[in-house]
Amino acid sequence: MRAVDLVINFYRAYADRDIEGALAHCADDVVFRWIADPRQSRRAGSVRGKQEFLARLLDLNEDFEYRRVIPVEIIDGGDKVAAQVEYHMTRRTTGDEFVMPVADFWTIRDGLAVEVVEYYDTALAAAVS
């Protein structure tokens, strides 16, 4: 499977809220980095390994309903893949709806994601947290 197809399949599974299925596309020691100011987003920083990644995703799922996940553009760079994605979300405690634009940069090795770096709108994250 091409790296770009792996990333597309990750987003499809995640959009269907099949978090375990999405993680099947990741190496056991995957590193996921949320690039953000920790003063504006409590989820800034890195997690290492599938279990930490799963815990973070489940934590996000408790706070937000993911109504839609839309990969706007995916750029195939071989074992490096860049994705512009829109997360259409609702804050569970307030019912506020918003769209969180993100840029993800994937590194694929031996058919699995080994690193994902995500940039997102920290001001928006702070406003809805």
N, C-alpha and C positions, 0 to 999 in steps of 0.2 A: 504494500500500500504506500502510495506517495505521502509525504509529510503533510501536504496541503489537504489531502483527503482525511487524514487522521484528525486534523484540526476541525475540519467541517463536521466530521462525525462526533467529535467532542461537543461542539455547540448544539448539534441536533439532539443529542442525549440530554444535555443540560436544559435545552428549551423544553423538552418533554418532562423535565424534573426527575429524570433518571440519573441521579447523582452518581450512584455506583457504576452505572453504565458509562458515564462520562469519564470517571476515574479509571476505567479499564484501559483507557488510551494513554495512561500515565505510567511511568516507571515507578517502582516501589519507593525509590529515593528522590522522587520529583521535588523540585524546589519551585515554589510559587512566591513571587515578590510583588507586593502591592506598593508602588512608588507613590508615597503621599506624605504630607506633613502629619506626624502623629498627634499634633495639637488639634488638627482638624478632622482626623479620622482615626478612631480607635483600632481600626483594622489595618493600619499601615504596618509595613514590615514584611517579614518572610515567614513562611512555614516550610518545613522540610519533611518529606515523606507523605505517603498517601493518607495515613491516619490523621496527621495534623491538617492536611489539605481538606480532608473530609470534615473534620471538626469545624474548620473555618467556614466551609460552604454550608454546613448545617446551621451554624450560628447566624449566617446571613439569611438563611431561609426562615429562621424564627422571627427575624425583624422585618423582612420584606417578602411580599408576594411577587414572584416573577411572572408577570402577565405575558410578556413576549421577550424572546431573545433573538435579535436580528443581526446576523453578520452582514454588515453593510458592504464591506470590501475585504477580500482576503488576497494577500500577495504571496505568491509562491516563490520562495528563494531557495529551493532545494531542501536542505535540512533546517533551514530557518524560514519561519512563516510569520508574516505580520497580518494582524486582523484589526479592522475598525468594527466595533460592535456597539449596538444600542441595546441596553437593558431597560425594558418598560416595566416599571416597578410600582408597587404600592407599599407605603409604610404601614405596617399592620396596626400600630397603636393609634395612628391619626387618620388613616384612610387617604392620606395625601398621595396623589399619583404624580410620577415624574419619569423622565427618560434620562438615564445615566449613560453618556457616551464614554466608551473606553477604547484604549489602544492596547492590544496584546501583542507581545513578541515571544514567539515559541521557538524552542530548540528541540529538535527531534533526533533521537539516536536509537538505532536498532529497532525502529518501528514503534517507539514510545516517546511521549513527551518527557523530557528530563528537566526542562526549565521553562517557566512562563513568567514574563515580566509584564505587569499591568499598570498602566497610567490611567488615572481617572480624575474627574473634576472634584477636587477636595472641598472647594467652597460649597458645591451642591451637596456633597456627602455630609458636610457639617450642618447644613441647613435642614436636612431631613432626618438627622440622627437624634 
